[in-house]
Amino acid sequence: MNNPNLNRPQALGAIRNFVVAFAALLLCVQSASAATWKGLEPFVSNRADVERVLGVPVQDHMAANGTLHFNVSGGMVTVFFVTPKFIAAKKLSPALEGTVLQIVLQHTSATDTPESMNLVKNKDFDRQSKEQVAFFLNAKEGLGYTFVKDRLMTTRYSYSSEQLARIQRGK
């Protein structure tokens, strides 16, 4: 059936809106599943896991600061690994050295805003703002977003506060 009240540009706009809404829903579902990204999990995944998922790093700074950098569609990913210094500071098991600590996605052309991601009214996220920079953090899930001039610049996948406490207790 053809709807005489809906022309081709309107139909394409409706499809685009549906795709955007679906993508936003997927992002929300992903954030509800803790701080994993593409199957990479803090304190569990190691360098081999990261390279299996992301390929060969474009920059390897493991010896200097425990990071690997990867180019991905839409930006760059920096993976931080657990270092001996972090283990000493947090009193963790030495067995965790070399596991993923945090994954930071640097978005080059994201159009997401705090409002479009439903962060402004989401009580699970604490907001910190200074001038044109806003940071939303859900410490319970280990998820953070940085916005500059209301545009998404970084997404951070890290350990949750509960996960760190459990690991510090040795469980």
N, C-alpha and C positions, 0 to 999 in steps of 0.2 A: 504494500500500500504506500502511496505517496502522500505526504502531508503537504498540502498547498501552502501552509503557513510557515514552512521551514525550507529555506533555500540552501544551496550548497555551502556558502560561507558559514551560515548558522550551524549547519550540520557538522562541518569540520570544527567549528568552535566548540560545539557540544562534545565532540569526540576528544578534542584536546583537553577540555575541562575534566572529562572523565579520567583520562590518562593521568593528569596531574593529581587528581584526587586519589587515584589508585596508588600512585607513587608515594604520596604523602602517607597513605595508610600503611604501605609496606615499611616506610621509615619508622613509623610509630611502633609497628610490630617488632621490627628489628631492635629498637631501643628498649623494648620491654624484655628482650631476651638477654639482658646484661651487656657486657662490654665486648662481645665478640664481633669481629668483622671478617667476612669471607672465611669463616671457620677458624680464624686466628684468635687465640685467647690468652690474656695476660697470665703469667706464672705457669702456663701449660705449654704453649707453642714455643718452638725454638727456631734457630736460624734456618735449618733445613726446611721446616714447615713453611716459613715465610717465603723462602725462595721457590718452593714448590708452587705456592699460590701466586706470587708476584713476579717471578722470574729473576733475572740477574739484576742486582742493584746498579743504578747509575752512579751512585757514590757509596763507598764503603768506608765508614769511619768507626768500625768496631773497635780498633785498637785505641783510637784517640778518645772517643766519647760514647761508645756503645750504640751507634746508630747506623742504620742502612737507609738509603733514599731510593725511591722508585718512582718512575713516571707512570701515571695511570691516566685513563680517559678522564678529563675534567680537572687535572691538577697533578699534585705530587703527594706521595705518601712517605712519611718518615716513621720508621719503626725504631723505638727505643728498647734496649734490652737491659735486663737486670745486671748490674755491675757489682764488683766486690764492695765498692764504696756504698752503694744502696743497701746491700746486704748488711753491712756493718751498722749503718745509720738506723735501719728498721729492725735490726736483730732477727734476721731471717736465716733459714737454713742455706748453707753454701751450695746445696744441690740446685737451688733456683738460679744460680748464675748462668747467664746466657739464654734465659727464657724471655719471652716478650714482656715488657713492662707497660708500654703504651704505644698506641698507633695514632698518628696524627695525619689527617687528610687535609691538605691545603687546596681549597677550591679556587680555580682561576676564573670561572665564569658562572658561578651559582647565582640563581635569582631568588633563592629561598630567603624569607624574612622570619623574624621571631613570630610574627602573626600567622604567616602561612604554615609554620610548623607547630602552631598551637602551643608555644612555649610561654607566652606572656601570662596566661591564666593557669598554667599547669603547676600545681602545688608541689609536684615532685622535683621541680627545678628551682634552685636558688639563683637569683639574678644579681650580678654585680655590673655596674655601669660607670664609665668615666668618659666624659665628653662624648665622642661618637662611637665608642666601643662598648659593646655589651657582651657579657659572658654568662651563659646559662649552664649550670652544673647540677647533675643528678649524681651525688656521691654514692648513693645507695646502689646505683646501677653502673657507676664508673663511666658516665657519658657526659661530655661537655661540648658546647657549641660557642664559637666566637663570631660575633657580627661586627662589621665596621660599616657605619652609615646604613644600618639595617639590612646589610647583605651578608649572607653566610660566607665566612672566610675559612674557618677551620672546624673540623669535627674531630673530637678526641675520644678514643676508646681506651679506657684504662681499667685498672682493677677497681672493684667496688670496695667501699669502706669495710663491709662485712667480710669480704674475701681476704683482705689484708689482715684483719683482726684474727680470722680463723687460721691463717698461715702463721702468724706470729705466735699463736697458741700451740702450733705444731699439729694441727688437725687437717 
